[in-house]
Amino acid sequence: MAYKIPVSVLVVVHTAALEVLLLERADRPGFWQSVTGSQEQEGEVLRETAARELMEETGLDAARYELTDWQKQNRYEIYRNWRSRYAPGVTHNAEHVFGLRVPRPLEVVLAPREHVRYEWLPWREAAEKVFSWSNAEAIRDLPQRVTSGTTRP
């Protein structure tokens, strides 16, 4: 069995008007989140991880939009029910936050094994709806990161 690498990305997909894309997990109905995913191999560049996960989970091509590394890292304990995906003894994950600014709420193509629905919500509602504290914190940071049409790292 190939174990997951405990290094991941969180990508907040948003518009300049602060509308945020949320995805509902297939394995946990009612659990909403932004795009997330782990490195596939040691040393994979985090920007590549973010672009790959965006394509896999939404069909969005990061090269067509503004993908920004927020230079923010969260370290958190991996939920016990998901620890079997990692090597024995791995209990924490390092999550790196990115933003993807799109021109308007877009139709997305979900990966059915991962997500069952998506919604575009105003940032405050999105921050309240996500299950992860780090995802909520990233969405709450969004207004400070989006200024006069550009996204700041």
Backbone torsions as a table, in degrees:
resi	resn	phi	psi	omega
1	MET	NA	134.2	176.3
2	ALA	-89.1	124.7	-179.0
3	TYR	-84.5	150.3	174.2
4	LYS	-69.3	147.9	176.0
5	ILE	-86.5	132.6	-176.9
6	PRO	-81.4	44.7	174.8
7	VAL	-132.3	122.0	-174.6
8	SER	-136.6	173.9	174.9
9	VAL	-122.0	151.6	170.3
10	LEU	-123.8	122.5	-178.4
11	VAL	-117.6	113.0	176.8
12	VAL	-86.2	110.1	177.7
13	VAL	-89.5	125.6	-173.2
14	HIS	-150.4	164.8	173.3
15	THR	-103.4	169.2	175.7
16	ALA	-63.6	-25.4	178.2
17	ALA	-83.4	8.5	175.9
18	LEU	68.0	33.3	169.3
19	GLU	-88.4	137.0	-172.3
20	VAL	-121.0	136.0	176.3
21	LEU	-83.3	128.0	174.2
22	LEU	-121.7	147.3	-179.7
23	LEU	-121.0	137.2	177.0
24	GLU	-94.7	126.8	-176.8
25	ARG	-65.9	138.2	177.1
26	ALA	-71.3	-36.7	-176.9
27	ASP	-84.8	-7.2	179.5
28	ARG	-143.3	76.8	-179.9
29	PRO	-52.1	137.1	-177.7
30	GLY	91.2	-10.2	177.8
31	PHE	-95.7	113.7	-177.9
32	TRP	-106.4	148.2	-177.5
33	GLN	-158.6	168.6	169.1
34	SER	-82.3	-178.5	176.2
35	VAL	-66.2	131.9	178.2
36	THR	-141.0	160.4	175.0
37	GLY	172.7	158.6	-177.2
38	SER	-96.2	158.4	171.2
39	GLN	-58.4	143.9	178.0
40	GLU	-85.8	-27.0	178.4
41	GLN	-146.9	151.5	177.9
42	GLU	-52.6	132.9	175.9
43	GLY	86.1	-2.3	176.0
44	GLU	-58.3	132.2	179.8
45	VAL	-64.4	131.6	-175.0
46	LEU	-57.9	-36.7	177.7
47	ARG	-61.6	-38.0	177.8
48	GLU	-68.3	-38.3	176.7
49	THR	-60.4	-46.4	-179.9
50	ALA	-60.9	-46.6	-179.6
51	ALA	-63.5	-41.9	179.4
52	ARG	-63.3	-46.9	-179.4
53	GLU	-64.4	-38.5	176.0
54	LEU	-58.3	-47.0	-179.6
55	MET	-64.7	-46.0	-177.3
56	GLU	-64.7	-42.0	-172.2
57	GLU	-90.2	-22.7	-174.8
58	THR	-132.8	-14.8	-174.1
59	GLY	78.8	3.5	179.8
60	LEU	-81.4	134.7	178.6
61	ASP	-93.1	109.0	-176.7
62	ALA	-57.2	-29.1	-178.5
63	ALA	-67.3	-18.9	-179.2
64	ARG	-87.2	-10.4	-175.0
65	TYR	-130.9	-172.5	-177.2
66	GLU	-98.1	100.5	177.9
67	LEU	-96.5	122.3	-176.2
68	THR	-123.7	130.1	172.8
69	ASP	-81.1	118.0	-176.9
70	TRP	-78.7	-0.8	179.9
71	GLN	54.5	41.4	-179.5
72	LYS	-129.2	133.5	178.5
73	GLN	-127.0	135.4	174.8
74	ASN	-114.4	141.1	174.2
75	ARG	-118.5	127.1	-178.2
76	TYR	-143.9	160.4	177.7
77	GLU	-76.7	133.7	179.2
78	ILE	-73.5	133.4	177.8
79	TYR	-55.0	137.0	-176.4
80	ARG	-54.4	-39.7	-177.6
81	ASN	-69.2	-10.3	177.9
82	TRP	-109.2	-2.3	-175.7
83	ARG	-66.8	-25.1	-179.3
84	SER	-64.9	-16.1	178.2
85	ARG	-75.5	-16.0	-176.0
86	TYR	-108.0	163.2	178.2
87	ALA	-59.2	150.3	178.4
88	PRO	-53.6	135.3	178.6
89	GLY	90.9	-12.3	178.3
90	VAL	-80.2	121.5	-177.4
91	THR	-124.0	-12.6	-176.5
92	HIS	-128.8	154.2	-179.3
93	ASN	-124.8	145.6	173.3
94	ALA	-105.3	113.9	-177.0
95	GLU	-106.4	130.2	-179.1
96	HIS	-109.9	130.6	-172.1
97	VAL	-97.4	133.4	176.2
98	PHE	-127.9	161.7	171.9
99	GLY	-125.8	145.4	173.2
100	LEU	-125.5	112.4	178.7
101	ARG	-92.4	126.5	177.6
102	VAL	-116.0	159.5	-173.9
103	PRO	-71.0	-25.1	-177.4
104	ARG	-163.7	167.4	174.3
105	PRO	-59.5	123.8	-175.6
106	LEU	-107.7	153.5	169.6
107	GLU	-70.7	139.6	177.8
108	VAL	-125.1	159.5	177.4
109	VAL	-109.9	112.9	-176.5
110	LEU	-80.1	149.2	169.9
111	ALA	-83.2	106.8	-171.4
112	PRO	-60.3	-24.2	177.9
113	ARG	-76.1	-18.6	-177.4
114	GLU	-104.8	-40.5	-174.2
115	HIS	-138.3	148.5	-177.5
116	VAL	-111.3	-23.9	180.0
117	ARG	-148.9	162.5	172.4
118	TYR	-139.5	157.5	177.8
119	GLU	-145.0	148.8	168.3
120	TRP	-104.6	124.0	-177.3
121	LEU	-130.4	152.9	170.1
122	PRO	-58.0	148.3	-171.0
123	TRP	-55.4	-39.1	-179.1
124	ARG	-64.0	-44.4	177.9
125	GLU	-63.5	-41.3	179.7
126	ALA	-61.9	-42.8	-179.6
127	ALA	-63.3	-33.5	179.1
128	GLU	-76.1	-26.6	-173.1
129	LYS	-85.7	-28.4	-176.1
130	VAL	-70.8	150.2	-177.0
131	PHE	-87.8	-19.8	-175.4
132	SER	-93.8	132.8	178.2
133	TRP	-61.7	-37.2	-177.7
134	SER	-70.5	-33.8	177.2
135	ASN	-68.0	-43.9	178.5
136	ALA	-61.5	-42.7	179.5
137	GLU	-62.7	-42.6	179.7
138	ALA	-63.2	-42.9	179.4
139	ILE	-66.2	-38.8	178.0
140	ARG	-65.8	-24.8	176.8
141	ASP	-77.5	-15.8	-172.6
142	LEU	-54.4	-47.5	-178.6
143	PRO	-57.7	-32.8	179.3
144	GLN	-76.6	-21.9	-177.5
145	ARG	-89.6	-23.1	-179.0
146	VAL	-102.3	109.0	-179.5
147	THR	-130.5	129.9	177.3
148	SER	41.5	47.5	173.5
149	GLY	82.0	-0.1	177.1
150	THR	-122.6	152.1	179.3
151	THR	-103.9	130.9	180.0
152	ARG	-97.2	145.3	174.1
153	PRO	-71.3	NA	NA
